[in-house]
Amino acid sequence: MELEHLAVTINQAMTAEARSFHTPEHVFDLIDPSNPHTTLAALFHDLVYYNIDQGFAPQIEEYVRSSLEPRDGALWLRPLDTEEDPQLAICRGIFGFEEGQKLSPAGGMNEFLSALVMNRSLAAVVRREDLLLSTACIEATIPFRKPDAAGRTPAETLFLRLEQTCAGNGLSLDAAKMEQAVQWAVVFANRDVANFAEKEVTRFLDNTWKLLPESNPSLRTQGVYSIRSYRIALQKMEGFLRSLDPGTIFSQFRGAPSDRELAQMRCRAERNVATARDYLGIKLLTAAILEALAEITGGDAPISLFMGDIDARRKGSRLDDYLPARKPRPGLPLDVMLYDLLAHGRASATSFDLQNSPLSLFIYLHLGTEAFRSHLGEAQRMFDGSIGPGAFLDSLPGAMAAAVAKGCSRMAFTRGEGLLAYAASRKAAR
């Protein structure tokens, strides 16, 4: 019955409405039947997703409530006597957290609380030494960290914390076992972000798209979310990938993984991230054009009003049915991989976006790689209020802007007059 309770708790927490990537399926991808320590870490490592789930499930809260103090819209660690709470002592030691500390999602809050649930729910049946090793695996999944001020990598810091936590809590692990534990943790953490090293960019983008509804609740209701909310979701993800250092994705500790494996993973990650930046960039530019057209004709609106429903099949029920055929002019610089992604799509469809991108492809074939990046910069200026939507649209090639506006007029008939007037003005200016 205890096992049943744990299984139900994990399943319920990870099938919450907000989850689309961090689900039980993700757990199964990480389970290793030959290693019970990493398997325990896999089961528990994403149990808490406080910011995404907008709080705790009741069965999770009972494990963590005593250690937390909600204050000023944040969570703080209560100053408790860790001698009377050995599970908290282990988690604080491995994560390097102090009493009274403010917890941050970017600073390992969710991983720390997930590990705390694991330690407290299994304290009566699993040795502390074993829970310590699984806790180290969960700590290693805090992503995208650089070396500290002393030049120590996160894995090297984790080894030091293992030593200190063992010594401070009367746990008996020798140096060889702790070294092996950190190697397990690093390999486990690399598997957790293995999607970055996908051989096919389409599969990497699949998981990127699964993450969008998790952090953007508005995208979870098909046909209702607005152009601006879609743009903001893309903007956040594009900004994240633009700032991401691919060298921080995968780790190594004392030969695990091998130099060859690490180099291969990092090479693929660099390619995938670079391609995804451009893919998200052209999608973001497309959303900016639709948003600007909406703004000059009456304001923000559901994206389906301008583009049609995602699952529409009848001819004439989608915006791309009204776009003129387009071939790139000779010599226009195009990225073959980006072209294929726009023309043929990601590996699978999602509930909030088309698998392929006909409107983005139409825009890309007009602009090419260099020009689309330049116009994306103008779109960013519109987003931050430096220029208005009309000025942004006027910076685009007239024929392209007119064609998109005319196509939108066939879909958003309530805006038809304004959209056709804008299309005519760009044709006249040409």
N, C-alpha and C positions, 0 to 999 in steps of 0.2 A: 504493500500500500504506500510505503514511503517513496518507492521508485515511481509508482503511478503518479503520485502527487508532484514529484519533481518533473516528470515528463509532461504532465499537463501544464504546469507552471511555465516551462520553457516554451512549449508550443503556443500557449495563449499569448505570451509576451511577444513572440516573434511573428505572430500572425495578426498583429494589431492593424487597424485600418490604414495607418500611415505607412506601414512597411511595404516596400516594393522591391528592395534589393536585400536588405538585412533580414532575411526570412529563414525558415527552417532549411530551405534548399541550400542556402549559403553555408549553414552549419554542416550539412552532409558533404559538401565539397571539401571540407577541412578535416573531417574525421579520419583518423588513421588507426585501424584496428590493432596494429602492432605496437602502438604507443598510447597507453592509457592516460598519461599525463597531458599530452597534446589533445587527446580526445575530450578530456574533461574541459580543457581550455576552449575547444571548439564549441562545446555545448553551451558554455556560459559567456563567452567573450563579448557577444553583442546583445546580451539579455536586456541591459539598460540602455535606452536611447532617449534620455530625458527630454531633450529639446525637440526631437522628432515626434515622440509619442505624446508630447505636451503633458508630461508628468509621469507618475509611476502607476502601473497596474496594481490593484490592491494586494495581490499575492506577492508582489515584489516589494512594495512599500513596507510590509511588515518586517522584512529583513534589514532595511536600511534606515528606517525612521529614527531609531535611537541615536544614530551617529550624525544626523544632519540637523541643521537649523536654517529654515528658510528665512531670508532677510533681504530687503531691498531688491526683490525680484531675482535673487540668486540663492545658491545653496552654499552653506558654510559647514565645515567640520566642527562638531562639538568638541570641547576640551574634555575628553574622558580619560580615565585611568586605564591605560592599555594593559596593565597587569591583570585587570579583571575582565578584559575583553581581548583574548589572544588572537581572535580572528581579525579584529581591527588592527592589532599590532602588526600582524604579518602583512596585511595589505598596505598599511602606511609605510612600513619599512621598505617593501619592494617598490612602491611608487614614489617614495621620497616625499610624502605628504606630511605636513605638520598640523598639530591641533590648532583650531581656529582659522584654518586656511579657507579662502574662497575657492570654490571649485569652478572650473571652466571647461566647457565642452572641448575646446581646442587643446586643453592642457591635460587630458586624460581622465576627465570626470566620469564619462560613461564607462570606460574600461575599469576604472577603480571601483565603481559601484557594482559593476557586473562581477568583478572578482570578490567583492565583499559578500554578495549574495551566494556565490559558490562556496566560499569558506564557511559561512554561517549555516547554509543548508546541508553541508556534508560533514560538519565538524564532528558529529557523533559516530560517523562510520568510516571516515578516511583519515589516515595519519596526518599530523600537521606537516611533516616533512614532504609528503606527497602533495598536499594542497599548496605548499610553498612553491614547489616546482611548477605546478599548473598556473599559479598566480603569476610567476615570472613569464610564462608564455603569454598570458593575457596582457601584461604590462608591455611586452614587446610589440603588441599590435597598435600602440599609439603611433599614428603614421606621420611621415614627412618631417622627421626631426634631424637637425644638424648636430655636429659635435658641439660640446659645451665650451665654455670659456677656456678650460684647460686643455682642449683638444681631444677629450674623450668622446668616443662614439656612444650612442645610446646603449649599445650592447655592452661596452666596457663599463659604463656606469651601472648597468643592471647587475653585472658580475660583482661589483663592489657592494652594491646594496644587498645582494644575496649573502655575501660574507658577513656584513654587519647585522643583517636580520637574524641569521643563524646564531651569531654570537650573542646578540641581545635577547634572544628568546629561548635559549637553551636547546637549540635544534642541532642534531648531529649529522652534518653533511661534510664530506671531505672535499678538497679542492677539485679533484678529478670529477666528482659527481656534479659540483656546481658548474664546472666548465662545460660538461655535457649538457646540463640543463639550459645554459645560455645558448648553446648551439641548437638544441631543440627549439628554444624560443625564437631564435632568429629564423630558422627554416620555417617554423609555423607562421610567423609574421609575414614572411615573404609569400607564403601560400595565400595568406589573407588578402594580399594585394596582387595576386598573380595575374589578374585581369590586365594590368598594365603591360605585361609581357606577352600578351596574346600574339600568336603568329598572324592572325587576321585582324586588321584594323576594324572591320565591321563588327566583330565580336567585342572588341574593346568599347566601341561606341554603344553597343547594346546595353552594357552595364552602366555606362555613363547616363544613358537615357532612363534607365530604371531608377537612378538616384534622384532625378529631377522631381518627380512627384513626392518623394519622401521629404524633401526640404522646401517644397512649394505646394502647400495644401490646395491652392486654387486650381492646380492642374488635375486634380483627382476626379473632377466631374466633367466628363466629356461634353463638349458643345456649349459649355457655360463660361469657361474662363475667357478673360478678355485679352485683347492684343497686348496691352501693356503688361499684364501679369505674365503672359508667355514670354515677352521680351525680358522682363526682369529675371525670370528663371534662367533663361539663356545667358543673360549678362553676368549673373553670379557664377555660373559654371565656367563661362569663357574667362572671366577674371581669375578664377581659381587656377585654371590650367595655365593661363598666361604667367601667373606668379609662381607656379610649381617648379621646383628644381628637380628634374628627373633623377638626379644623383642621390636624392634623399628617399627614394621609394623603396629600394631594396638594400638589405644590410648583410653584413658578414661578421663572423666572430671566429677567430682562430681556425681558419680553413673551412668553415661551414657557412654557406655553400662554397664549392671550389671556385677558384679565380675564373675558370672558364665559364662555369654556370652563371656567376655574377655578371661577367662581362656580357654574356648573351642576353640576360634579362634586362640589363641596363640599356643595351643597344636597342632592343625592341621597344622598351619604354620610351626612349627618346623619340623614336619614329612615331609611335602611337600618339604621344602627347603633342608632337609637332603637327601631325595630321589633324588631330582632334581640335587643336587651336584654330586651324584654318576652317575646318568644317563648322565649328560653332561660330566662327567669325562671319561666314557667309550667311548662315542661318540667322544670326543676330542682325546683320545688315538688312536681310529680307524683312524681319519683324519690324525694324526701324522704318522701313518704307511704308509698310502697312499701317503702322502706328501714326506716321505723319499724315498719310492720306485720311485716316480716320479723324485726326485732330482738325484738319482744315475743312472737314465736311460735317462737323457736329460733335466730335469728341470720341473718346474711347468706346469700344463696342466689343461684343463677343467675336473672337477670331473667326468663328464659323460663319458669321454674317458676311465677312469679306471673302472667305476662302471656300465655304461650303463645309458640309459635314465630312468627317474623316472616313466614315464607312459608306459614303455615297458612291453608287455604282452607275447610275443613269447618266448618259451623255448630257453634258450641259449643266451638271449639278455641282461642278467644282470650278474654281477660278482658272486652273490650268487649261480647262477646255476652251477658254477664250483668249489664250495667249497666242500670238503669231509664232509660226515656226522660226527657229533661230539657229543659224550656224555661225560659229566663230569666224571672224575675219582672218585672213591669212596672216600668220606671224603673231597672233595674239598669244601671250604666254599663259599656258594652262598647266595645271598639275594633274597628271593622269589619274592618280589615286583619288584626289579630291573630286574630279569629274565623275569617276565611277561611283563614288559614294553618293553623290547628288543624283546621278541618273538611275542607279540600281538600288540604292538604299542600304541601310544597316542590315544586320543579319536577321532581325525579326521586327515585327511591328509593335507599337505601344498603343495604349488606349487614348493618348492625348496628342499624338503626332503621326503624320504619315511616315511610312517606312522609307520611301524615296522622297525627293525634294524638287518637284518640277518647277516651282516658282523660283527657288534659289538657283537651280540650274539655268533657268532663263536669264537671271541677273548675272550669273557668273559668266555665261557665254557672251554677254554684252561687255563685261568689264575686264575679265581676266584676273589673274592673281594679284598683280601689283596694284591695279586700279581699285579692286575691291577692298584691299587693305587700306588704301588712302581714304576711300569713302566711308569705311568703318570708323575711321578717326573722326570724320564729320558727324557720323551718327552719335558717337560718344559725346560730342559737343552739344548735340541736341538733347541727349539724355541729361546732361548736367545743367542745361538751361542757358548755355552760352549762345546758342542760336535757336531760332524758332523752327517749327516743322516746315513752314513754307520755304525758308532759306535752305534747310537741309535738302528738301526735294529739288529745289532749283539748282543745287550743286551737282545733281545727277545728270547723266546724258538725257537729253530731251525725249528722244524716241523711246528709250526704255521706260522712263517715268510715265510717259503718255500711254504706252501700251499696258502697263500695270494698272494705271488708273482707269483706263477704259474697260479692262477685264473685270476690275472690281465693281464697276458700275452695273455689270450684268448680274452680279451676285447680290450686292447690297443695294437693291433698287430704291430703298428709302433715301439713299445718298446719291442716287444716280445722276441727278442734275448737277450737283456740285462736283462729282468726280469727272463727268464728261466736260464740264466747264474747265476744270484744271487740265485735262488731257488736251483740249483744244488750245489752251493758252501755251502749252509747251510745244505743240505742233506749229503754232503761229510764230513763236519765238525762234524756232529752228529756221 
